[in-house]
């Protein structure tokens, strides 16, 4: 188990990272693969289009019916802003998260503006959810979500081999807990 003692953190408040995955000896540390980065950009684009479409369509219909230029232009601009924000999120998100695992624990750090780190023991997992959508499957990716009594942790996208290993560790831990 890793000790996250605050006394060891000397860079707090100086704009540096509080915790580095290089401090984890004996852990398997993973950052997003190129496939995961590609998936994140595509996912951000898809979410942006879904959010932008109603605004853009409404602006075009309003412009066609009313002919007034200011309000339809404003609504159109709001839709484009949604598209840009979601696309930027898709580009930046994989640069801000990583995960590390052993045969007993998992750490996931994530967040663009606000960093969060989830550390969980596999024995505490109550529910494990694996997802692989139509964009993820061809790229060889999957996501895992872990539910515990304390909350939820998730690995948004990782290669199938890492997901398989973590899933096996969790299932073995769940069997150990059931045997007690």
Secondary structure, DSSP 8 states (H G I E B T S, - for coil): -----GGG---TTTTS-S--GGG-TTSEEEE--HHHHHHHHHHHHHHHHHHHHHHHHHHHHHHHHH--SHHHHHHHHHHHHHHHHHHHHHHHHTTS-EEEE-SSEEEEEE-SSS-EEEEEEGGG--EEEEE--HHHHHHTEEEEEEEETTEEEEEEEEEHHHHHHHHHHHHHHHHHHHH-
